[in-house]
Amino acid sequence: MSVANVVVHRDADVLAKAVAARIITRLVDVQSAKGSASIVLTGGTVGTATLAAIAATPARDAVDWRRLDIWWGDERFLPEGDEERNETGARRALLDRVDVDPDRVHVMRGPDSGLTAEESADSYAAELRRAARPEDHGPVPSFDVMLLGMGPDSHVASLFPGMPALYDTRSVVAVHGAPKPPPTRISLTLPAIQASREVWVVAAGDEKSGAVRLALSDSGHVQVPASGARGRARTLFLLDRAAAGKIPPELGRISSP
């Protein structure tokens, strides 16, 4: 896995716009080299603000949205269209405003599909297996970029500290009893996250600063899940100044545009 590097921006608004610009550049570069690209989306305040910033810039048209596979790192196990679903926020902020191929938007299904949470997780894992290519060397595509938010408790996706999902070697799991509502969720596991070429952890706010410090100090992933959020080729912690406030100076991997 790659070593995490940190980029600090002035505030949450600038952070969202900067991450949006990075995403556009990354997708254009990958599509120029390979023809198509893949991204894993996240929810949360900054994640959704980032998607809205993409939609708001004319540079979004540099991306060939029809040649983009869109995945999610986790989802609340709620019916389609529910306001708390990450998919709902992503569609409103960006996906309904660009020309995506519906067949390449890979959603995690909710209870209205007739599936249990476990069946939804198994269905998503099967979809990942179908999308994986021989060069991916596993049951999950090597996503070109994975966006992850991070909670004050250091959770990423729906992998909360100390919960059984952190020990799971499958690619997708159902999560029950999550400490943050709603309690039932679907989530990629750390092995699936670590299959990504690039992992970008995006966080803003002073309440995240302690978790950021622990995640960058290589604490164990069972108690600090974000410490296991690493990409094969590149890992970025994209932060605002408040979230970066407790990073120890000896890390020496911090840049401020």
C-alpha positions in Angstrom: 0.0 0.0 0.0 1.1 3.6 -0.6 2.2 6.1 2.0 -0.4 8.7 2.9 0.3 12.3 1.8 -1.6 15.3 3.1 -2.8 18.3 1.3 -4.4 21.1 3.4 -6.8 23.8 2.1 -8.0 26.9 3.9 -11.6 25.9 4.7 -14.3 23.4 3.8 -15.5 25.4 0.8 -12.1 25.7 -0.8 -11.5 22.0 0.0 -14.6 20.9 -1.9 -13.7 23.0 -4.9 -10.1 21.7 -4.9 -11.2 18.1 -4.6 -13.6 18.6 -7.5 -10.8 20.0 -9.7 -8.6 17.0 -8.7 -11.4 14.6 -9.7 -11.9 16.1 -13.1 -8.2 16.1 -13.8 -7.8 12.5 -12.7 -10.8 11.2 -14.7 -9.7 13.1 -17.8 -6.2 11.7 -17.5 -7.4 8.2 -17.0 -9.9 8.4 -19.9 -7.2 9.8 -22.2 -4.9 6.8 -21.3 -7.4 4.0 -21.1 -10.7 5.1 -22.7 -12.8 4.8 -19.6 -12.4 5.4 -15.9 -14.0 4.4 -12.6 -14.7 6.3 -9.4 -16.1 5.4 -6.0 -18.3 8.1 -4.4 -18.9 8.9 -0.8 -21.7 10.8 1.0 -21.4 13.3 3.8 -21.3 17.1 3.8 -17.9 17.5 2.1 -18.5 14.6 -0.3 -21.8 16.0 -1.5 -20.3 19.5 -1.7 -17.5 18.2 -3.9 -20.0 16.7 -6.3 -21.9 19.9 -6.4 -18.7 21.8 -7.2 -18.0 19.5 -10.1 -21.5 20.2 -11.4 -21.0 24.0 -11.1 -17.8 24.2 -13.1 -17.6 24.3 -16.9 -14.6 22.0 -16.6 -16.9 19.1 -15.9 -17.5 18.9 -19.7 -13.9 17.7 -20.1 -15.0 14.4 -18.6 -16.7 11.9 -20.9 -19.4 10.9 -18.4 -20.7 8.1 -20.7 -17.4 6.3 -20.2 -17.3 6.5 -16.4 -18.2 3.7 -14.0 -19.6 5.1 -10.8 -19.6 3.0 -7.6 -20.3 3.7 -3.9 -18.1 2.9 -0.9 -21.2 2.4 1.3 -24.9 3.0 1.4 -27.6 3.3 4.1 -30.0 0.3 3.7 -33.0 2.5 2.9 -35.4 2.6 0.0 -34.5 4.2 -3.3 -35.0 8.0 -3.2 -34.7 8.2 0.6 -33.1 11.5 1.6 -30.5 9.7 3.7 -29.1 7.6 0.9 -25.8 8.6 -0.5 -27.1 7.8 -3.9 -29.9 10.3 -3.5 -27.5 13.1 -2.6 -25.1 12.2 -5.4 -27.9 12.2 -8.0 -29.2 15.6 -6.8 -25.7 17.2 -6.6 -24.2 15.8 -9.9 -25.4 12.7 -11.6 -28.7 14.1 -12.7 -26.9 17.0 -14.2 -24.4 15.2 -16.4 -24.9 12.6 -19.2 -24.0 9.4 -17.3 -24.7 6.0 -18.7 -27.3 4.5 -16.4 -25.9 1.0 -16.8 -22.6 2.3 -15.4 -24.0 3.7 -12.3 -23.7 0.9 -9.8 -26.0 1.5 -6.8 -26.3 -0.6 -3.6 -29.8 -1.8 -3.4 -32.2 -1.1 -0.5 -35.0 -3.0 1.1 -37.5 -1.9 -1.6 -35.6 -4.3 -3.9 -36.9 -7.2 -2.0 -33.4 -8.1 -0.8 -32.1 -8.4 2.8 -29.1 -6.4 3.7 -26.9 -9.5 3.4 -28.4 -10.3 0.0 -27.8 -6.7 -1.2 -24.1 -6.9 -0.1 -23.7 -10.3 -1.9 -25.4 -8.8 -5.0 -23.0 -5.8 -5.0 -20.0 -8.1 -4.5 -21.1 -10.1 -7.6 -21.4 -6.9 -9.6 -17.8 -6.0 -8.6 -16.6 -9.5 -9.6 -18.2 -9.1 -13.0 -16.5 -5.7 -13.5 -13.1 -6.9 -12.4 -10.6 -7.6 -15.2 -7.7 -10.1 -15.1 -5.2 -7.3 -14.5 -7.0 -6.4 -11.3 -5.8 -9.6 -9.7 -8.8 -10.0 -7.5 -12.6 -9.9 -7.2 -12.8 -6.1 -7.2 -11.9 -3.6 -9.9 -8.8 -1.5 -9.3 -10.8 1.7 -9.0 -9.0 4.8 -10.5 -10.1 6.9 -7.6 -12.0 6.2 -4.4 -13.4 9.0 -2.4 -13.9 8.4 1.3 -15.2 10.7 4.0 -14.1 10.1 7.6 -16.0 10.5 10.9 -14.8 11.9 14.2 -14.5 8.3 15.3 -12.2 7.6 12.3 -14.8 5.5 10.5 -14.6 5.3 6.7 -17.4 4.0 4.4 -19.5 2.2 7.0 -16.6 0.6 8.8 -16.9 1.7 12.4 -14.2 1.1 15.1 -14.2 -2.4 16.6 -17.0 -3.8 14.5 -16.9 -7.2 12.8 -16.8 -5.8 9.3 -13.2 -4.7 9.9 -12.1 -8.4 10.2 -14.0 -9.5 7.1 -12.1 -10.5 4.0 -15.1 -10.3 1.6 -15.4 -7.3 -0.6 -18.8 -6.1 0.6 -20.7 -6.7 3.8 -23.9 -5.8 5.5 -23.4 -3.8 8.7 -25.8 -4.0 11.5 -25.9 -1.9 14.7 -23.9 1.0 13.3 -23.4 3.6 16.0 -24.5 6.3 13.6 -28.0 6.1 12.3 -29.4 4.4 10.3 -28.1 1.2 11.9 -28.2 -1.0 8.9 -25.8 -0.3 6.0 -23.9 -1.9 3.1 -20.2 -1.2 2.9 -17.1 -2.1 1.0 -14.5 -3.7 3.3 -10.9 -2.7 3.7 -9.6 -5.3 1.2 -11.9 -3.7 -1.4 -10.8 -0.2 -0.5 -7.2 -1.2 -0.7 -7.7 -2.6 -4.2 -8.1 1.0 -5.5 -5.3 2.6 -7.4 -5.8 5.8 -5.5 -7.7 6.5 -2.2 -8.5 10.0 -1.2 -9.8 10.6 2.3 -11.6 13.9 2.5 -12.3 15.6 5.9 -13.1 19.0 7.2 -13.7 20.4 10.7 -11.9 20.5 14.0 -14.0 17.5 15.2 -12.1 15.4 12.7 -8.6 16.5 13.7 -8.0 13.8 16.4 -9.1 11.0 14.0 -6.9 12.4 11.2 -3.9 12.4 13.6 -4.6 8.8 14.5 -5.1 7.7 10.9 -1.9 9.2 9.8 0.0 7.7 12.8 -0.6 4.2 11.4 -2.8 3.2 14.3 -4.4 -0.3 14.0 -7.3 -0.4 11.6 -9.6 -2.2 14.0 -9.8 0.8 16.3 -8.9 3.4 13.7 -10.5 2.2 10.4 -9.2 5.2 8.4 -5.6 4.0 9.1 -6.4 1.1 6.7 -7.7 3.4 3.9 -4.7 3.2 1.6 -4.5 2.9 -2.2 -2.1 0.7 -4.2 -0.4 3.6 -6.0 -1.4 6.7 -4.1 -3.1 7.8 -0.9 -4.2 11.4 -0.2 -5.7 13.0 2.9 -7.4 16.1 1.6 -8.2 18.3 4.5 -9.1 21.8 5.6 -6.9 23.6 8.2 -9.2 22.7 11.0 -9.1 18.9 10.3 -5.3 19.1 9.9 -4.9 20.9 13.2 -3.5 18.0 15.2 -1.2 16.4 12.7 2.2 15.9 14.3 4.9 17.9 12.6 7.3 14.9 12.4 5.1 13.4 9.7 6.6 15.8 7.2 4.3 14.9 4.3 2.1 18.0 4.3 1.5 20.5 1.5 -0.7 23.6 1.5 -1.6 24.9 -1.9 
